[in-house]
Amino acid sequence: MPNKKDHLLVIGVNTGNSLDAADALLTVFDQSGDMRDVLFHSNEYPDSLKDELRQFREHIVAADGNVDAVAASTLQLLPGIKRYTTFVAQTVNDLVEKARTNTELAAAYDLSSIDAIGFHGQTCAHKPPSMAASKQDAFTVQIGDGQLMADLTNITTIYDFRSDDIINGGEGAPLAPMHNRHIAEILEKRGEFPITFINAGNTSNLAHITRHAKGELTVVGWDAGPCNDFIDLLMRKEKNLPYDEDGTHSQSGKINLHLLRVLFEKSAVTPDGENFLEKAPPKSSDPQWYIAPDMLFDPSILFEDRLRTAAYFSAYLLFHSFGYTNEALDLPARIALAGGGWKNPVVRHHFTTLLEGDFENNPVLPEHRARFESIRKRLDGKTVSVRFSQDYGFDGQAMEARLFADMARCRIMGTPFTDPALTGCTRPAVCGIIRYPQKSPDNASANLRAWLATHPCAHAPHDNPDIFNEKWSRASAGWDKKLSSK
């Protein structure tokens, strides 16, 4: 057996719902549990690929997650998945080349032998149990060819991370809280604990990591709901711009309370008519379920006022979501922000001042007043610190890419990445399937082979190429029938 190094070199790759870029992060994981960002690289999507992926999303959502049916009717799906995977593989190869030409990095690490890629794929549809009629009707769809990724990069690829949790009865999301826990364990050694992480993109999610009175480390987390989704939608439709850069347009507007109520009541309604924002965790969401109410585009209301209200709504629902935290847990006063949504200073200002209890400049709907005051009371006597995650040594722009590197690391070690308290799964799930370059384990790095030999997976993920198409997630619609036919 080859000698095992004391670390793993893993590249995490993420392509988010906004379709702005492919992000890749080279991360080193030590046996001690420490993780460090080594190098980040990002490639912007070509416009043609953006348009193609948006069309695939529309087809897959319309087919209620039945990707097999879409592939049969849309002849461009399989070539499109190849184009998408090739684009992401090029991003990985660019990152590796960038690292190898860095003299300092080349001296510190063996960059000729990266151990693994954590490849999430492009989400095209997500219908978790909280949105579905039953757990068997739940599905998640990420497209991406893991084998092709391994072949194009010559690096072992681990992918399809959400399926195992869905198959185990979970939401398939959020995945960030477990990664946040791993970061918090590192920060605790530095005295920067307890802590709350909030990731803001099209959707926002949060994770509180603290300890019970008995000393047990606890993590709770869930998707809060829409974040910059409606802000970006307004900017695209009425200004032909991708987003409100630096809050330039929204900062001149005023909050419209009637629109705020409509957004809260109507923008995230489940198929059975429930308000997602009022559902208790575990829960997960996806932009495909967000409904932009007609009032958001009402020309009788100033554009800047509608945009400011959408920005305030992003902060408002996050603060509202704090109310789902079990009363037995302390709300951490230390908060770390990650994700592109926080680049908007208007959203950041509203959220920070809500935490401070400023309910005058941050108007609260009467029906939420008691809830907001209760949340604020739980923070009384604490000096609330709101900082970016990079201030703690973990680049927020790279948070989701690092998350998938972490998931790949945990798959190698056979460590579960989901938990019933976080996703509602019936048992913790080891997530992801492994594909070797040219389908041969001999092509894995010697270090990876040694790690896999010493960390056998206790609960191997469902992986049967005979019944699952390897170019998209196993838990696409119909997964239950496929499993029962084995």
Sequence and secondary structure as in RCSB ss.txt:
>XXXX:A:sequence
MPNKKDHLLVIGVNTGNSLDAADALLTVFDQSGDMRDVLFHSNEYPDSLKDELRQFREHIVAADGNVDAVAASTL
QLLPGIKRYTTFVAQTVNDLVEKARTNTELAAAYDLSSIDAIGFHGQTCAHKPPSMAASKQDAFTVQIGDGQLMA
DLTNITTIYDFRSDDIINGGEGAPLAPMHNRHIAEILEKRGEFPITFINAGNTSNLAHITRHAKGELTVVGWDAG
PCNDFIDLLMRKEKNLPYDEDGTHSQSGKINLHLLRVLFEKSAVTPDGENFLEKAPPKSSDPQWYIAPDMLFDPS
ILFEDRLRTAAYFSAYLLFHSFGYTNEALDLPARIALAGGGWKNPVVRHHFTTLLEGDFENNPVLPEHRARFESI
RKRLDGKTVSVRFSQDYGFDGQAMEARLFADMARCRIMGTPFTDPALTGCTRPAVCGIIRYPQKSPDNASANLRA
WLATHPCAHAPHDNPDIFNEKWSRASAGWDKKLSSK
>XXXX:A:secstr
     SEEEEEEEEE TT SEEEEEEEEEETTS EEEEEEEEEE  HHHHHHHHHHHHHHHHTTT HHHHHHH T
THHHHHHHHHHHHHHHHHHHHHHHHT HHHHHHS TT   EEEE  EEEEEE TTTSSSTTT EEEEE  HHHHH
HHHTS EEE  SHHHHHTTS S   HHHHHHHHHHHHHHTT  SEEEEEESSEEEEEEEEE TT  EEEEEEEEE
ESSHHHHHHHHHHH  SS GGGTTGGGS   HHHHHHHHHHSSB TTS BGGGS SS    GGG    GGGG TT
S HHHHHHHHHHHHHHHHHHHGGGS TTS   SEEEEESGGGG HHHHHHHHHHHTT  SSS   GGGHHHHHHH
HHHTTT   EEEEGGGGTS GGGHHHHHHHHHHHHHHHT     HHHH  SS     EEE GGG GGGS HHHHH
HHHHS  SS     TTTS TTB TTSTTHHHHHHT 
